[in-house]
């Protein structure tokens, strides 16, 4: 390639940056760009999609019978914007739109949930500590906040009896009703036609509406991407998270909680994601990424559902 100047687009969170290397490879879908940032004055927009089905129940390290016959489907569409404020700093904004449908049997009752709407917005800033051009790798530190833009009392099209006329922040609602605080540490390094990106993010969650405790979280990711042609990159990514125990607060009693399949995640889980990136013009100004995540390991804190697969799509444009 005659142009060795590269710009990287993030996953669904739209992280991006510029560096020198032979290949126009971009970070993996989950990596949030590792440590990369947008150059000063540059704006990037992206659309992301996550789709999955939850019909398998787990407890500890074992898969358990789906006693409630849970069949839950979620589609999350994310609009993300990112802007380079300074040569060492940029910020990003994410706004999700979620659609959740689920059916289950609770005792003698067949229940259903159908809910959709705007979720909680996330605003993050990232500052570069070590630059690729000077140190042969890049290191960054970031901070942000999740704002309670999603509804906690949106009326369900269809709802189970315990959610009728209740303003509940169950995981089937669009938001939590409270701010959450985030801190991240990113790393990126180039190896000629390959690149490595890693990110760790901690989320502190105060009690949400009705004393609901969604638990604090540590999320982590490492991705390795490689150039195949000027227009095609392929990669493999590992991402996981650990959540502390959750508590439904005023929403439920202990007996109902034990039986209820609609729980916020708690415990640890990891996924492996093979993916492909397509750059129609050989540069990341316009790009399309597609990946499929497969459940690799889990150790959950109580009886709860997990998805075995996720489908991911990312489309981005650099202005």
C-alpha positions in Angstrom: 0.0 0.0 0.0 1.3 3.5 -0.8 -0.7 5.1 2.0 0.6 3.9 5.3 -1.7 6.1 7.4 -4.4 4.1 9.2 -7.6 4.9 11.0 -9.3 2.3 13.1 -12.9 1.9 13.8 -14.1 0.3 17.0 -16.7 -2.3 17.6 -20.2 -1.4 18.7 -18.7 1.3 20.9 -16.8 2.8 17.9 -13.3 3.2 19.2 -10.8 4.5 16.6 -7.4 5.8 16.0 -4.4 6.4 13.7 -1.1 4.6 13.4 1.6 3.6 11.0 1.8 0.0 9.7 1.5 -1.8 6.4 -2.0 -3.1 6.7 -5.3 -1.3 7.2 -6.5 -3.7 9.9 -9.0 -2.5 12.5 -9.6 -3.6 16.0 -12.0 -6.5 16.7 -15.7 -6.0 17.3 -15.5 -6.2 21.1 -12.1 -4.5 21.7 -13.4 -0.9 21.7 -10.3 0.0 19.7 -7.9 -1.1 22.5 -5.9 2.1 23.2 -6.5 3.9 19.9 -8.2 7.3 19.6 -9.4 9.5 16.7 -7.1 12.2 15.4 -8.0 15.8 16.4 -10.9 17.2 14.5 -12.1 13.8 13.1 -15.7 12.5 13.5 -16.8 8.9 13.2 -20.3 7.4 13.1 -21.1 3.8 13.3 -24.1 1.4 13.6 -23.9 -1.8 15.6 -26.2 -4.8 16.0 -26.2 -7.6 18.5 -28.7 -10.4 18.3 -29.1 -13.5 20.5 -31.5 -16.0 21.9 -31.6 -17.3 25.5 -33.2 -20.7 25.9 -30.6 -22.5 28.0 -30.3 -22.2 31.8 -27.1 -22.5 33.9 -26.1 -22.7 37.5 -22.4 -22.6 38.6 -20.5 -24.5 35.9 -23.4 -26.7 34.9 -26.1 -26.4 32.3 -29.5 -27.0 34.0 -32.9 -28.0 32.7 -35.0 -25.1 31.4 -37.7 -25.6 34.0 -39.7 -22.5 33.0 -39.3 -23.2 29.3 -37.8 -19.8 28.8 -37.5 -18.6 25.3 -36.1 -15.1 25.2 -34.9 -13.1 22.1 -33.0 -9.8 22.2 -32.0 -7.4 19.4 -29.9 -4.4 20.3 -29.2 -1.6 17.7 -26.5 0.9 18.7 -25.7 4.3 17.2 -22.3 5.5 18.2 -20.5 8.8 17.5 -16.8 9.6 18.3 -14.8 12.8 18.0 -11.1 13.7 18.4 -10.9 16.6 20.8 -7.1 16.7 21.0 -4.1 14.7 19.8 -4.2 12.8 23.1 -7.9 12.7 23.8 -11.2 11.8 22.2 -14.7 11.0 23.4 -17.5 8.7 22.3 -21.3 8.5 22.8 -23.4 5.4 22.4 -27.2 5.2 22.3 -28.8 1.8 22.1 -32.3 0.8 21.0 -33.4 -2.5 22.5 -36.1 -5.0 21.6 -36.8 -7.9 24.0 -39.4 -10.7 23.6 -39.7 -13.6 26.0 -42.1 -16.4 27.0 -41.9 -18.6 30.1 -44.0 -20.7 32.4 -44.1 -19.6 36.0 -46.1 -22.2 38.0 -49.5 -22.5 36.3 -49.1 -19.3 34.4 -47.8 -18.9 30.9 -46.2 -15.5 30.8 -44.9 -13.3 27.9 -42.8 -10.1 27.7 -42.6 -7.8 24.7 -40.8 -4.6 25.3 -38.7 -2.1 23.2 -37.3 1.4 23.4 -34.2 3.6 23.8 -31.8 2.3 26.4 -29.3 4.1 28.7 -26.7 6.3 26.9 -23.0 5.9 27.6 -20.5 8.8 27.3 -16.8 7.9 27.5 -13.5 9.9 27.2 -10.1 8.3 26.4 -6.6 9.8 27.1 -3.4 8.4 25.5 -0.6 7.7 28.0 1.9 6.0 25.6 2.0 6.7 21.8 2.6 4.1 19.2 4.9 6.3 17.1 7.2 6.9 20.1 6.9 3.7 22.2 6.1 1.0 19.6 2.8 0.4 21.4 -0.1 2.5 22.6 -1.6 2.7 26.1 -4.6 4.7 27.2 -6.8 5.4 30.2 -10.5 6.3 29.9 -13.4 7.3 32.1 -17.2 7.6 31.5 -20.7 7.5 32.7 -23.9 5.7 31.7 -26.8 8.0 31.9 -30.4 6.9 32.8 -32.0 7.7 29.5 -33.8 4.4 29.2 -37.2 3.9 30.8 -37.7 1.9 33.9 -41.5 2.0 33.8 -42.2 1.6 30.1 -45.5 -0.3 29.6 -45.0 -3.8 28.3 -47.0 -4.7 25.2 -47.4 -8.0 27.1 -46.3 -8.6 30.7 -46.3 -11.3 33.4 -48.6 -10.9 36.4 -45.8 -9.7 38.7 -45.0 -6.8 36.4 -48.5 -5.6 35.8 -48.8 -1.9 37.0 -45.3 -2.1 38.5 -42.4 0.3 37.6 -39.8 -2.4 37.6 -36.1 -2.2 36.4 -36.0 -5.9 35.6 -33.5 -6.9 32.9 -36.4 -6.7 30.5 -36.8 -3.0 31.0 -34.9 -0.5 28.8 -32.9 1.3 31.6 -31.9 1.1 35.3 -32.9 4.6 36.4 -29.5 5.4 37.9 -26.1 6.5 36.7 -23.2 4.0 36.4 -19.5 4.9 36.4 -16.9 3.4 34.1 -13.1 3.3 33.9 -11.0 1.6 31.2 -7.4 0.7 30.4 -6.5 0.0 26.8 -3.5 -1.5 24.9 -2.7 -1.7 21.2 0.3 -2.9 19.2 1.0 -3.5 15.5 2.9 -6.5 14.0 3.2 -5.6 10.3 0.0 -7.0 8.7 -1.4 -8.0 12.1 -2.6 -6.0 15.2 -3.3 -6.8 18.8 -5.8 -4.8 20.9 -6.8 -5.4 24.5 -9.1 -3.5 26.9 -10.3 -3.9 30.5 -13.3 -1.9 31.7 -14.7 -1.6 35.3 -18.3 -0.5 35.9 -19.5 0.7 39.3 -23.3 0.4 39.6 -25.0 2.1 42.6 -28.4 0.7 43.5 -31.0 1.2 40.8 -34.7 1.9 41.0 -36.5 0.0 43.8 -33.2 -0.9 45.4 -32.3 -3.2 42.5 -28.7 -4.2 42.5 -27.3 -5.1 39.0 -23.9 -5.8 40.4 -20.5 -4.2 39.6 -18.7 -5.5 36.5 -15.2 -6.1 35.1 -15.2 -6.7 31.4 -12.1 -7.7 29.4 -11.2 -8.4 25.8 -8.2 -9.3 23.6 -8.4 -9.4 19.8 -5.9 -10.4 17.0 -6.7 -9.2 13.5 -4.8 -9.9 10.3 -4.9 -8.6 6.7 -5.8 -11.1 4.0 -6.2 -8.8 1.1 -6.4 -5.0 0.7 -10.2 -5.3 1.3 -10.5 -8.3 3.7 -9.3 -8.7 7.3 -10.0 -11.7 9.5 -9.5 -12.1 13.2 -10.2 -14.0 16.5 -11.3 -12.4 19.7 -11.8 -13.5 23.3 -14.0 -11.4 25.6 -15.3 -12.1 29.0 -16.8 -10.4 32.1 -17.3 -10.9 35.8 -20.3 -9.5 37.7 -20.8 -9.4 41.4 -24.0 -10.9 42.9 -27.3 -9.1 42.0 -30.4 -8.4 44.1 -33.8 -7.6 42.8 -34.6 -5.4 45.8 -38.2 -4.5 46.1 -39.2 -6.2 42.9 -39.4 -9.8 44.2 -39.3 -12.0 47.3 -36.6 -14.7 47.7 -39.1 -17.5 46.7 -40.0 -15.8 43.4 -36.4 -14.8 42.7 -35.3 -18.5 42.8 -37.9 -19.5 40.2 -37.7 -16.4 38.1 -35.7 -16.8 34.9 -35.5 -13.1 34.1 -32.4 -12.2 36.1 -29.5 -9.7 35.7 -26.3 -11.6 35.0 -24.0 -12.5 37.9 -20.8 -14.6 37.8 -18.2 -15.0 35.0 -18.6 -15.9 31.3 -16.3 -15.9 28.3 -16.9 -16.0 24.5 -14.7 -16.7 21.4 -15.5 -14.6 18.3 -14.2 -15.3 14.8 -14.9 -12.3 12.6 -14.3 -10.8 9.2 -13.9 -7.2 8.1 -14.7 -5.8 4.7 -13.2 -2.5 3.4 -14.7 -1.9 0.0 -12.2 0.8 -0.9 -9.2 -0.7 0.8 -9.3 2.0 3.6 -11.4 2.1 6.8 -13.3 5.2 5.8 -16.2 2.8 5.1 -16.2 -0.7 6.5 -18.4 -3.6 7.4 -17.6 -6.2 10.1 -19.4 -9.4 10.9 -18.8 -11.9 13.7 -20.4 -14.8 15.6 -19.6 -15.3 19.3 -19.6 -18.8 20.9 -19.9 -19.5 24.6 -16.5 -20.8 25.8 -16.8 -21.0 29.6 -19.1 -19.9 32.4 -19.4 -20.0 36.2 -22.6 -18.2 37.2 -23.7 -17.3 40.7 -27.3 -18.6 40.5 -29.8 -20.3 38.2 -30.0 -18.0 35.2 -30.0 -17.9 31.4 -27.1 -17.4 29.0 -26.9 -17.2 25.2 -24.8 -19.8 23.5 -24.2 -17.6 20.4 -24.4 -14.0 19.5 -24.5 -12.4 16.0 -22.7 -9.1 15.6 -22.6 -6.6 12.8 -20.8 -3.2 12.6 -20.9 -0.6 9.9 -18.9 2.6 10.2 -18.1 5.8 8.4 -15.2 8.2 9.1 -16.0 11.9 8.2 
